[in-house]
Amino acid sequence: MNRIVKPLLVTLLFSLLLSGCNTVRGFGDDIQHLGGAIERAAK
């Protein structure tokens, strides 16, 4: 059973890491837009 579970967990981990890259980039874009909105509101 260990021979089946270990590769499955590794595959799942890599999938999460690869999909997380796009999510982190999107989060950074959202924060950047929020910062711009705060700057405009402060003027």
Rosetta blueprint (number, residue, H / E / L):
1 M L
2 N H
3 R H
4 I H
5 V H
6 K H
7 P H
8 L H
9 L H
10 V H
11 T H
12 L H
13 L H
14 F H
15 S H
16 L H
17 L H
18 L H
19 S H
20 G H
21 C H
22 N H
23 T H
24 V H
25 R H
26 G H
27 F H
28 G H
29 D H
30 D H
31 I H
32 Q H
33 H H
34 L H
35 G H
36 G H
37 A H
38 I H
39 E H
40 R H
41 A H
42 A H
43 K L
